[in-house]
Amino acid sequence: MANCKISVAFSVVSVFLVICFLPASVFGGRAAPAVRFTVQGRVFCDTCRAGFETPATTYIEGAKVKVECREKTGVKTCSYDGVTDSSGTFNIVVADEHEHEICEAMLVSSPDVGCKAEVPGREKSRIVLSHNNGISSDIRFANSLGYQKDTPLAFCSELMKIYSQDD
């Protein structure tokens, strides 16, 4: 009778262990799916020195950009580089969640000799790189980043009149 009680107790413990640890061993042995985000944005040349995109704006092919994340203390945690395509668009793949970090897309350099000065306030764009924010897509859109010409194009003064509030 004692052997029977020990056998039953052993069986109960064995079943309990299988129920508790089998799922962990099955799912724990697999690699978790890689978390990746694609940061997308554009780099423009402000040909009128307006400080924003206008109908005269052009987009820069071959501009170097990067996405950089840092802790709230300012310590850089990662950096990913990218280059714009023929439409001035960049797509930078960033690995991992960065929920508790400050991440920004930022200008690095422009290949356009006549358009190398950064537009103040348009040199970087903050982005949220976490799935814990209600956004289901892995694509994150950065505001357009901009450089400006040293001198505006000749027709810009006429073009800028469309932004005037006076009639």
Stockholm file with secondary structure:
# STOCKHOLM 1.0

chainA/1-167         MANCKISVAFSVVSVFLVICFLPASVFGGRAAPAVRFTVQGRVFCDTCRAGFETPATTYIEGAKVKVECREKTGVKTCSYDGVTDSSGTFNIVVADEHEHEICEAMLVSSPDVGCKAEVPGREKSRIVLSHNNGISSDIRFANSLGYQKDTPLAFCSELMKIYSQDD
#=GR chainA/1-167 SS CHHHHHHHHHHHHHHHHHHHHHHHHHHHTSCCCCCEEEEEEEEEEETTCCSSCCTTCEECTTCEEEEEEECTTSCEEEEEEEECCTTSEEEEEEESCCTTSEEEEEEEECSCTTCCEECTTCSEEEECCCSTTSCCCSEEECCCEEEECSSCCTTHHHHGGGGCSCC
#=GC SS_cons         CHHHHHHHHHHHHHHHHHHHHHHHHHHHTSCCCCCEEEEEEEEEEETTCCSSCCTTCEECTTCEEEEEEECTTSCEEEEEEEECCTTSEEEEEEESCCTTSEEEEEEEECSCTTCCEECTTCSEEEECCCSTTSCCCSEEECCCEEEECSSCCTTHHHHGGGGCSCC
//
